[in-house]
Amino acid sequence: MKTGFFKFKSKHDRSSLREQIPFDPETQYAVIRSSICTGEKLAGFKDKTGGHFTEVMLIRSPEDEKEFREIYGLDEVKTEY
């Protein structure tokens, strides 16, 4: 599975991100990891059983978080510190 950060240039890029990094709500939950030291935020998915975090994108603004939710059809995303 490919992980990393993406900068979107078009709607097509967003749909390809969903294909490259799939989300399975049965085994994963969406989360934003926020550093208490630097404030850096990463959006991704955490495995419910093992706790493995899969990075999807860097969150720099509320718009980035909104875009992450729209791409994956999420109502809300939990934040972990």
Backbone as a chain_set.jsonl record, in Angstrom:
{"seq": "MKTGFFKFKSKHDRSSLREQIPFDPETQYAVIRSSICTGEKLAGFKDKTGGHFTEVMLIRSPEDEKEFREIYGLDEVKTEY", "coords": {"N": [[0.833, -1.171, 0.0], [0.586, 2.159, -0.876], [1.788, 5.07, 0.686], [1.794, 8.502, 1.742], [2.108, 12.048, 1.121], [-0.134, 14.206, -0.542], [-0.732, 16.643, -3.035], [-3.413, 18.232, -4.348], [-4.432, 18.735, -7.649], [-6.593, 18.603, -9.237], [-10.044, 17.454, -9.431], [-9.861, 14.852, -10.289], [-7.462, 13.951, -9.21], [-8.174, 13.678, -6.54], [-9.996, 11.504, -6.575], [-8.29, 9.504, -7.4], [-6.643, 9.324, -5.206], [-8.305, 8.178, -3.312], [-8.524, 5.652, -4.426], [-5.849, 4.799, -4.333], [-5.211, 4.804, -1.604], [-7.159, 3.081, 0.132], [-10.095, 3.097, 2.299], [-11.331, 1.217, 4.915], [-14.015, 0.967, 6.811], [-14.724, -1.082, 8.504], [-12.41, -2.181, 9.57], [-10.764, -0.049, 10.124], [-10.373, 3.33, 11.425], [-10.968, 6.802, 10.846], [-8.601, 9.359, 11.484], [-6.995, 12.274, 12.821], [-3.764, 12.972, 13.392], [-2.164, 14.923, 15.69], [0.588, 16.847, 16.524], [1.733, 17.7, 19.715], [3.891, 19.233, 20.187], [4.862, 20.532, 17.794], [2.567, 21.148, 16.404], [1.95, 20.095, 13.969], [-0.228, 18.422, 11.711], [-1.547, 15.349, 10.657], [-3.59, 13.594, 8.473], [-5.265, 10.501, 8.343], [-5.645, 6.909, 8.512], [-6.352, 4.645, 11.116], [-5.633, 1.43, 12.227], [-7.99, -0.68, 13.729], [-7.405, -2.91, 15.318], [-4.555, -3.395, 15.506], [-3.471, -0.843, 15.656], [-1.93, 0.398, 13.727], [-0.968, 3.219, 11.836], [-1.928, 4.764, 8.874], [-0.735, 7.122, 6.78], [-2.322, 9.755, 5.028], [-2.703, 12.476, 4.183], [-1.265, 15.76, 4.644], [-2.42, 18.131, 6.953], [-3.011, 21.416, 6.702], [-4.77, 23.46, 6.994], [-8.188, 24.344, 7.913], [-9.641, 23.889, 5.599], [-8.225, 21.855, 4.311], [-8.742, 19.719, 6.023], [-11.506, 19.521, 5.67], [-11.564, 18.802, 2.973], [-10.318, 16.27, 3.111], [-12.307, 14.882, 4.56], [-14.393, 15.024, 2.69], [-13.362, 13.594, 0.48], [-13.264, 10.963, 1.427], [-15.833, 10.61, 2.352], [-16.61, 11.218, 5.036], [-18.196, 12.093, 8.122], [-17.22, 13.152, 10.517], [-13.965, 13.506, 12.036], [-11.813, 12.006, 14.261], [-9.466, 13.5, 16.523], [-6.19, 12.878, 17.541], [-3.643, 13.255, 19.988]], "CA": [[0.0, 0.0, 0.0], [1.368, 3.381, -1.002], [1.409, 6.148, 1.592], [2.522, 9.736, 1.5], [1.326, 13.266, 1.101], [-0.56, 14.55, -1.877], [-1.253, 17.979, -3.303], [-4.404, 18.012, -5.38], [-4.479, 19.701, -8.74], [-7.92, 18.527, -9.837], [-10.961, 16.478, -8.827], [-9.375, 13.53, -10.665], [-6.433, 13.589, -8.236], [-8.84, 13.234, -5.32], [-10.544, 10.159, -6.75], [-7.185, 8.557, -7.465], [-6.163, 9.148, -3.836], [-9.205, 7.2, -2.677], [-8.169, 4.34, -4.97], [-4.496, 4.453, -3.895], [-5.229, 4.551, -0.164], [-8.561, 2.795, 0.448], [-10.528, 3.172, 3.688], [-12.264, 0.164, 5.276], [-14.539, 1.311, 8.127], [-14.839, -2.284, 9.339], [-11.126, -2.473, 10.217], [-10.022, 1.185, 10.356], [-11.125, 4.549, 11.683], [-10.275, 8.007, 10.391], [-8.022, 10.103, 12.593], [-5.992, 13.295, 12.558], [-2.714, 12.947, 14.416], [-1.67, 16.278, 15.888], [1.746, 16.924, 17.407], [1.59, 18.724, 20.744], [5.102, 20.071, 20.162], [4.985, 21.367, 16.593], [1.262, 21.482, 15.857], [1.76, 19.433, 12.674], [-1.374, 17.526, 11.675], [-1.584, 14.364, 9.581], [-4.845, 12.862, 8.367], [-5.073, 9.139, 7.872], [-6.49, 5.857, 9.055], [-5.719, 3.836, 12.137], [-6.161, 0.083, 12.309], [-8.693, -0.869, 14.99], [-6.828, -3.972, 16.146], [-3.123, -3.252, 15.741], [-3.103, 0.539, 15.878], [-1.069, 0.914, 12.657], [-1.46, 4.451, 11.232], [-1.621, 4.964, 7.466], [-0.8, 8.546, 6.453], [-2.978, 10.089, 3.77], [-2.364, 13.831, 3.752], [-0.901, 16.777, 5.619], [-3.493, 19.092, 7.185], [-2.447, 22.739, 6.951], [-5.844, 24.421, 7.223], [-9.504, 23.701, 8.022], [-10.07, 23.469, 4.262], [-7.601, 20.556, 4.057], [-9.507, 18.721, 6.781], [-12.791, 19.389, 4.979], [-11.302, 18.05, 1.744], [-10.093, 14.877, 3.525], [-13.617, 14.303, 4.887], [-15.162, 14.898, 1.447], [-12.79, 12.53, -0.355], [-13.597, 9.65, 1.986], [-17.228, 10.582, 2.774], [-16.644, 11.154, 6.496], [-18.911, 13.175, 8.799], [-16.282, 13.744, 11.462], [-12.699, 12.804, 12.161], [-11.263, 12.115, 15.601], [-8.103, 14.031, 16.617], [-5.36, 12.285, 18.597], [-2.424, 14.013, 20.27]], "C": [[0.88, 1.237, 0.0], [0.868, 4.427, -0.011], [2.211, 7.379, 1.25], [1.586, 10.909, 1.463], [1.034, 13.653, -0.332], [-1.006, 15.998, -1.935], [-2.168, 17.833, -4.511], [-4.39, 19.121, -6.406], [-5.853, 19.716, -9.386], [-8.769, 17.52, -9.085], [-10.49, 15.057, -9.135], [-8.329, 13.049, -9.665], [-7.061, 13.063, -6.955], [-9.371, 11.815, -5.454], [-9.423, 9.133, -6.83], [-6.592, 8.325, -6.082], [-7.009, 8.106, -3.127], [-8.909, 5.784, -3.169], [-6.807, 3.881, -4.463], [-4.449, 4.092, -2.422], [-6.685, 4.327, 0.234], [-8.828, 2.859, 1.954], [-11.571, 2.09, 3.922], [-12.789, 0.442, 6.682], [-14.732, 0.115, 9.054], [-13.558, -2.52, 10.144], [-10.326, -1.222, 10.585], [-10.96, 2.296, 10.81], [-10.274, 5.735, 11.266], [-9.809, 8.801, 11.602], [-7.085, 11.184, 12.069], [-5.016, 13.237, 13.712], [-2.113, 14.346, 14.491], [-0.526, 16.255, 16.889], [1.531, 18.023, 18.44], [2.793, 19.662, 20.757], [5.111, 21.049, 18.992], [3.646, 21.826, 16.028], [0.99, 20.856, 14.504], [0.598, 18.449, 12.765], [-1.31, 16.637, 10.444], [-2.927, 13.659, 9.606], [-4.542, 11.479, 7.834], [-6.02, 8.187, 8.545], [-5.698, 5.007, 10.032], [-6.428, 2.494, 12.198], [-6.783, -0.13, 13.682], [-8.038, -1.91, 15.892], [-5.362, -3.732, 16.482], [-2.65, -1.833, 15.998], [-2.187, 1.13, 14.821], [-1.732, 2.129, 12.012], [-0.994, 4.54, 9.797], [-1.827, 6.434, 7.139], [-1.465, 8.747, 5.101], [-2.573, 11.477, 3.299], [-2.026, 14.727, 4.932], [-2.05, 17.773, 5.72], [-2.859, 20.428, 7.562], [-3.503, 23.773, 7.288], [-7.158, 23.664, 7.419], [-10.031, 23.22, 6.666], [-9.477, 22.102, 3.9], [-8.354, 19.444, 4.787], [-10.856, 18.468, 6.123], [-12.626, 18.546, 3.705], [-11.075, 16.57, 2.044], [-11.427, 14.197, 3.824], [-14.448, 14.081, 3.631], [-14.668, 13.744, 0.587], [-13.261, 11.165, 0.11], [-15.024, 9.558, 2.522], [-17.405, 10.467, 4.284], [-17.41, 12.342, 7.067], [-18.0, 13.91, 9.766], [-15.034, 12.883, 11.567], [-12.156, 13.069, 13.562], [-9.832, 12.674, 15.532], [-7.395, 13.38, 17.791], [-4.081, 13.095, 18.735], [-1.32, 13.097, 20.728]], "O": [[1.816, 1.342, 0.794], [-0.338, 4.643, 0.115], [3.21, 7.295, 0.536], [0.395, 10.773, 1.745], [1.857, 13.45, -1.225], [-1.591, 16.514, -0.983], [-1.746, 17.364, -5.568], [-4.342, 20.303, -6.065], [-6.245, 20.705, -10.007], [-8.276, 16.814, -8.205], [-10.698, 14.152, -8.327], [-8.308, 11.87, -9.309], [-6.552, 12.119, -6.351], [-9.212, 11.007, -4.539], [-9.591, 8.003, -6.373], [-6.086, 7.237, -5.808], [-6.481, 7.247, -2.42], [-9.032, 4.824, -2.408], [-6.622, 2.695, -4.191], [-3.727, 3.176, -2.03], [-7.372, 5.269, 0.628], [-7.92, 2.699, 2.77], [-12.581, 2.038, 3.22], [-12.085, 0.181, 7.658], [-14.887, 0.288, 10.263], [-13.617, -3.005, 11.275], [-9.318, -1.32, 11.284], [-12.173, 2.225, 10.611], [-9.044, 5.695, 11.319], [-10.513, 8.907, 12.607], [-6.465, 11.033, 11.016], [-5.392, 13.428, 14.869], [-1.621, 14.883, 13.499], [-0.662, 15.702, 17.98], [1.187, 19.151, 18.086], [2.709, 20.77, 21.287], [5.338, 22.246, 19.173], [3.593, 22.786, 15.258], [-0.085, 21.056, 13.939], [0.451, 17.733, 13.756], [-1.054, 17.105, 9.334], [-3.355, 13.177, 10.655], [-3.672, 11.304, 6.981], [-7.057, 8.582, 9.078], [-4.531, 4.691, 9.804], [-7.656, 2.423, 12.219], [-6.169, 0.204, 14.696], [-8.112, -1.795, 17.115], [-4.972, -3.857, 17.643], [-1.545, -1.631, 16.502], [-1.706, 2.251, 14.987], [-2.916, 2.086, 11.677], [0.198, 4.408, 9.519], [-2.947, 6.941, 7.208], [-1.206, 8.009, 4.151], [-2.15, 11.649, 2.156], [-2.445, 14.483, 6.063], [-2.593, 18.209, 4.705], [-2.242, 20.551, 8.621], [-3.184, 24.843, 7.806], [-7.233, 22.471, 7.124], [-10.784, 22.249, 6.602], [-10.14, 21.285, 3.261], [-8.575, 18.366, 4.237], [-11.299, 17.323, 6.03], [-13.455, 17.686, 3.409], [-11.576, 15.708, 1.322], [-11.657, 13.066, 3.395], [-15.133, 13.065, 3.513], [-15.471, 12.998, 0.027], [-13.614, 10.311, -0.702], [-15.395, 8.532, 3.092], [-18.251, 9.709, 4.757], [-17.294, 13.461, 6.567], [-18.006, 15.14, 9.828], [-15.042, 11.697, 11.234], [-12.055, 14.218, 13.992], [-9.082, 12.366, 14.606], [-7.927, 13.332, 18.901], [-3.509, 13.56, 17.749], [-0.214, 13.556, 21.012]]}, "num_chains": 1, "name": "protein.A"}
